[in-house]
Every structure is written in C-alpha cells, then in structure tokens.
Amino acid sequence: MATKWVDNNAYIGPDRRRRPARRVLDRRRYDDAGELPPLGAMLRRLRVRVTSGSAEDRRHALEMFKAAIGEANRLGWRRCAAALMSADEAFRTGGPQSAGLVEAWLIDAMDHAGAGR
C-alpha cells in the first residue's frame, strides 16, 4: 500500500503519483499527501459524512468507505471489514432513509476496530 495518503475535497485515498518529484506541468500547487490517518479517526469522520445529506458529502463518504475497508483488511481486522462492507452496501442501496442502519453498522465497525478484530 502507498506510504502517502491524500485527503481533500476531490479525492481520498493513496497518493497515485509515480515519482515524489514535482513535474513542470503538475497542476497541484499544494502537496496535500500525508500519512494515513488511523482507522478509528477515519471511521469517526466517515460517521459524520454519512449523517450529512449533501451530495458532495455522500460522494466523499463512498471514497472513505473504500479506504476504510482496505485499511481494515490490511490490518487483518476481518470483523471490522465485514461491518464496513455491510455499512457500505446499506449506504449505496438504501439512500437517505437508511442513515440509521448505516450508522449502526459504523458503530459496530468502530467497536471491532477498538478491539483490534
């Protein structure tokens, strides 16, 4: 997995640039690649994004779901990853009325992440 992590309004996930050096035509003015946030912090931020109703927050939450599931799998926390997959499925298929179910799955994932399983 990439060592640098990008988290801004347009993208959340591993830094996909090939070389660390800046190119002449690179459009980024600010290098916002940093360290991967801890899974617990990512889950708390995801919970806030899910409860918000804007389309921008919804799109960002979908990216965060992918990142959190990948990180839980990388750490070997299968129960946390399974709860996140269930929350992701409910979020994608349920629409705004499924916020309570998604939040319940996220709380379950947070419990598993806190226990390291």
MODELLER restraints for C-alpha pairs under 7 A, 6 or more apart:
rsr = mdl.restraints
at = mdl.atoms
rsr.add(forms.Gaussian(group=physical.xy_distance, feature=features.Distance(at['CA:2:A'], at['CA:14:A']), mean=5.59, stdev=0.5))
rsr.add(forms.Gaussian(group=physical.xy_distance, feature=features.Distance(at['CA:2:A'], at['CA:15:A']), mean=6.60, stdev=0.5))
rsr.add(forms.Gaussian(group=physical.xy_distance, feature=features.Distance(at['CA:3:A'], at['CA:35:A']), mean=6.82, stdev=0.5))
rsr.add(forms.Gaussian(group=physical.xy_distance, feature=features.Distance(at['CA:4:A'], at['CA:14:A']), mean=6.12, stdev=0.5))
rsr.add(forms.Gaussian(group=physical.xy_distance, feature=features.Distance(at['CA:4:A'], at['CA:15:A']), mean=5.51, stdev=0.5))
rsr.add(forms.Gaussian(group=physical.xy_distance, feature=features.Distance(at['CA:4:A'], at['CA:33:A']), mean=5.58, stdev=0.5))
rsr.add(forms.Gaussian(group=physical.xy_distance, feature=features.Distance(at['CA:4:A'], at['CA:34:A']), mean=5.09, stdev=0.5))
rsr.add(forms.Gaussian(group=physical.xy_distance, feature=features.Distance(at['CA:4:A'], at['CA:35:A']), mean=5.28, stdev=0.5))
rsr.add(forms.Gaussian(group=physical.xy_distance, feature=features.Distance(at['CA:4:A'], at['CA:36:A']), mean=6.65, stdev=0.5))
rsr.add(forms.Gaussian(group=physical.xy_distance, feature=features.Distance(at['CA:5:A'], at['CA:13:A']), mean=5.77, stdev=0.5))
rsr.add(forms.Gaussian(group=physical.xy_distance, feature=features.Distance(at['CA:5:A'], at['CA:14:A']), mean=4.53, stdev=0.5))
rsr.add(forms.Gaussian(group=physical.xy_distance, feature=features.Distance(at['CA:5:A'], at['CA:15:A']), mean=5.21, stdev=0.5))
rsr.add(forms.Gaussian(group=physical.xy_distance, feature=features.Distance(at['CA:5:A'], at['CA:33:A']), mean=5.08, stdev=0.5))
rsr.add(forms.Gaussian(group=physical.xy_distance, feature=features.Distance(at['CA:5:A'], at['CA:34:A']), mean=5.00, stdev=0.5))
rsr.add(forms.Gaussian(group=physical.xy_distance, feature=features.Distance(at['CA:5:A'], at['CA:35:A']), mean=5.44, stdev=0.5))
rsr.add(forms.Gaussian(group=physical.xy_distance, feature=features.Distance(at['CA:5:A'], at['CA:36:A']), mean=5.22, stdev=0.5))
rsr.add(forms.Gaussian(group=physical.xy_distance, feature=features.Distance(at['CA:6:A'], at['CA:12:A']), mean=5.39, stdev=0.5))
rsr.add(forms.Gaussian(group=physical.xy_distance, feature=features.Distance(at['CA:6:A'], at['CA:13:A']), mean=5.50, stdev=0.5))
rsr.add(forms.Gaussian(group=physical.xy_distance, feature=features.Distance(at['CA:6:A'], at['CA:14:A']), mean=5.96, stdev=0.5))
rsr.add(forms.Gaussian(group=physical.xy_distance, feature=features.Distance(at['CA:6:A'], at['CA:15:A']), mean=5.64, stdev=0.5))
rsr.add(forms.Gaussian(group=physical.xy_distance, feature=features.Distance(at['CA:6:A'], at['CA:32:A']), mean=5.99, stdev=0.5))
rsr.add(forms.Gaussian(group=physical.xy_distance, feature=features.Distance(at['CA:6:A'], at['CA:33:A']), mean=4.50, stdev=0.5))
rsr.add(forms.Gaussian(group=physical.xy_distance, feature=features.Distance(at['CA:6:A'], at['CA:34:A']), mean=6.30, stdev=0.5))
rsr.add(forms.Gaussian(group=physical.xy_distance, feature=features.Distance(at['CA:7:A'], at['CA:13:A']), mean=6.60, stdev=0.5))
rsr.add(forms.Gaussian(group=physical.xy_distance, feature=features.Distance(at['CA:12:A'], at['CA:63:A']), mean=6.14, stdev=0.5))
rsr.add(forms.Gaussian(group=physical.xy_distance, feature=features.Distance(at['CA:12:A'], at['CA:64:A']), mean=6.55, stdev=0.5))
rsr.add(forms.Gaussian(group=physical.xy_distance, feature=features.Distance(at['CA:13:A'], at['CA:67:A']), mean=6.02, stdev=0.5))
rsr.add(forms.Gaussian(group=physical.xy_distance, feature=features.Distance(at['CA:15:A'], at['CA:33:A']), mean=6.40, stdev=0.5))
rsr.add(forms.Gaussian(group=physical.xy_distance, feature=features.Distance(at['CA:39:A'], at['CA:68:A']), mean=6.65, stdev=0.5))
rsr.add(forms.Gaussian(group=physical.xy_distance, feature=features.Distance(at['CA:39:A'], at['CA:71:A']), mean=7.00, stdev=0.5))
rsr.add(forms.Gaussian(group=physical.xy_distance, feature=features.Distance(at['CA:40:A'], at['CA:110:A']), mean=6.57, stdev=0.5))
rsr.add(forms.Gaussian(group=physical.xy_distance, feature=features.Distance(at['CA:40:A'], at['CA:113:A']), mean=6.71, stdev=0.5))
rsr.add(forms.Gaussian(group=physical.xy_distance, feature=features.Distance(at['CA:42:A'], at['CA:68:A']), mean=6.85, stdev=0.5))
rsr.add(forms.Gaussian(group=physical.xy_distance, feature=features.Distance(at['CA:43:A'], at['CA:110:A']), mean=6.65, stdev=0.5))
rsr.add(forms.Gaussian(group=physical.xy_distance, feature=features.Distance(at['CA:46:A'], at['CA:61:A']), mean=6.06, stdev=0.5))
rsr.add(forms.Gaussian(group=physical.xy_distance, feature=features.Distance(at['CA:46:A'], at['CA:64:A']), mean=6.48, stdev=0.5))
rsr.add(forms.Gaussian(group=physical.xy_distance, feature=features.Distance(at['CA:47:A'], at['CA:103:A']), mean=6.58, stdev=0.5))
rsr.add(forms.Gaussian(group=physical.xy_distance, feature=features.Distance(at['CA:47:A'], at['CA:106:A']), mean=6.78, stdev=0.5))
rsr.add(forms.Gaussian(group=physical.xy_distance, feature=features.Distance(at['CA:49:A'], at['CA:57:A']), mean=5.49, stdev=0.5))
rsr.add(forms.Gaussian(group=physical.xy_distance, feature=features.Distance(at['CA:49:A'], at['CA:58:A']), mean=6.80, stdev=0.5))
rsr.add(forms.Gaussian(group=physical.xy_distance, feature=features.Distance(at['CA:49:A'], at['CA:61:A']), mean=5.71, stdev=0.5))
rsr.add(forms.Gaussian(group=physical.xy_distance, feature=features.Distance(at['CA:50:A'], at['CA:58:A']), mean=6.64, stdev=0.5))
rsr.add(forms.Gaussian(group=physical.xy_distance, feature=features.Distance(at['CA:50:A'], at['CA:61:A']), mean=6.31, stdev=0.5))
rsr.add(forms.Gaussian(group=physical.xy_distance, feature=features.Distance(at['CA:50:A'], at['CA:99:A']), mean=6.89, stdev=0.5))
rsr.add(forms.Gaussian(group=physical.xy_distance, feature=features.Distance(at['CA:51:A'], at['CA:99:A']), mean=6.38, stdev=0.5))
rsr.add(forms.Gaussian(group=physical.xy_distance, feature=features.Distance(at['CA:65:A'], at['CA:88:A']), mean=6.32, stdev=0.5))
rsr.add(forms.Gaussian(group=physical.xy_distance, feature=features.Distance(at['CA:69:A'], at['CA:81:A']), mean=5.29, stdev=0.5))
rsr.add(forms.Gaussian(group=physical.xy_distance, feature=features.Distance(at['CA:69:A'], at['CA:84:A']), mean=6.16, stdev=0.5))
rsr.add(forms.Gaussian(group=physical.xy_distance, feature=features.Distance(at['CA:69:A'], at['CA:85:A']), mean=6.92, stdev=0.5))
rsr.add(forms.Gaussian(group=physical.xy_distance, feature=features.Distance(at['CA:72:A'], at['CA:80:A']), mean=6.41, stdev=0.5))
rsr.add(forms.Gaussian(group=physical.xy_distance, feature=features.Distance(at['CA:72:A'], at['CA:81:A']), mean=5.32, stdev=0.5))
rsr.add(forms.Gaussian(group=physical.xy_distance, feature=features.Distance(at['CA:73:A'], at['CA:81:A']), mean=6.10, stdev=0.5))
rsr.add(forms.Gaussian(group=physical.xy_distance, feature=features.Distance(at['CA:77:A'], at['CA:116:A']), mean=6.18, stdev=0.5))
rsr.add(forms.Gaussian(group=physical.xy_distance, feature=features.Distance(at['CA:77:A'], at['CA:117:A']), mean=4.38, stdev=0.5))
rsr.add(forms.Gaussian(group=physical.xy_distance, feature=features.Distance(at['CA:78:A'], at['CA:117:A']), mean=6.25, stdev=0.5))
rsr.add(forms.Gaussian(group=physical.xy_distance, feature=features.Distance(at['CA:79:A'], at['CA:112:A']), mean=6.35, stdev=0.5))
rsr.add(forms.Gaussian(group=physical.xy_distance, feature=features.Distance(at['CA:79:A'], at['CA:117:A']), mean=5.73, stdev=0.5))
rsr.add(forms.Gaussian(group=physical.xy_distance, feature=features.Distance(at['CA:80:A'], at['CA:109:A']), mean=4.58, stdev=0.5))
rsr.add(forms.Gaussian(group=physical.xy_distance, feature=features.Distance(at['CA:80:A'], at['CA:112:A']), mean=5.09, stdev=0.5))
rsr.add(forms.Gaussian(group=physical.xy_distance, feature=features.Distance(at['CA:80:A'], at['CA:113:A']), mean=5.80, stdev=0.5))
rsr.add(forms.Gaussian(group=physical.xy_distance, feature=features.Distance(at['CA:80:A'], at['CA:117:A']), mean=6.33, stdev=0.5))
rsr.add(forms.Gaussian(group=physical.xy_distance, feature=features.Distance(at['CA:83:A'], at['CA:105:A']), mean=5.68, stdev=0.5))
rsr.add(forms.Gaussian(group=physical.xy_distance, feature=features.Distance(at['CA:83:A'], at['CA:106:A']), mean=6.97, stdev=0.5))
rsr.add(forms.Gaussian(group=physical.xy_distance, feature=features.Distance(at['CA:83:A'], at['CA:108:A']), mean=6.50, stdev=0.5))
rsr.add(forms.Gaussian(group=physical.xy_distance, feature=features.Distance(at['CA:83:A'], at['CA:109:A']), mean=5.20, stdev=0.5))
rsr.add(forms.Gaussian(group=physical.xy_distance, feature=features.Distance(at['CA:84:A'], at['CA:105:A']), mean=6.76, stdev=0.5))
rsr.add(forms.Gaussian(group=physical.xy_distance, feature=features.Distance(at['CA:84:A'], at['CA:106:A']), mean=6.48, stdev=0.5))
rsr.add(forms.Gaussian(group=physical.xy_distance, feature=features.Distance(at['CA:84:A'], at['CA:109:A']), mean=6.04, stdev=0.5))
rsr.add(forms.Gaussian(group=physical.xy_distance, feature=features.Distance(at['CA:86:A'], at['CA:105:A']), mean=6.81, stdev=0.5))
rsr.add(forms.Gaussian(group=physical.xy_distance, feature=features.Distance(at['CA:87:A'], at['CA:102:A']), mean=4.84, stdev=0.5))
rsr.add(forms.Gaussian(group=physical.xy_distance, feature=features.Distance(at['CA:87:A'], at['CA:105:A']), mean=5.18, stdev=0.5))
rsr.add(forms.Gaussian(group=physical.xy_distance, feature=features.Distance(at['CA:87:A'], at['CA:106:A']), mean=6.39, stdev=0.5))
rsr.add(forms.Gaussian(group=physical.xy_distance, feature=features.Distance(at['CA:90:A'], at['CA:98:A']), mean=6.74, stdev=0.5))
rsr.add(forms.Gaussian(group=physical.xy_distance, feature=features.Distance(at['CA:90:A'], at['CA:102:A']), mean=6.03, stdev=0.5))
rsr.add(forms.Gaussian(group=physical.xy_distance, feature=features.Distance(at['CA:91:A'], at['CA:98:A']), mean=6.70, stdev=0.5))
rsr.add(forms.Gaussian(group=physical.xy_distance, feature=features.Distance(at['CA:91:A'], at['CA:102:A']), mean=6.05, stdev=0.5))
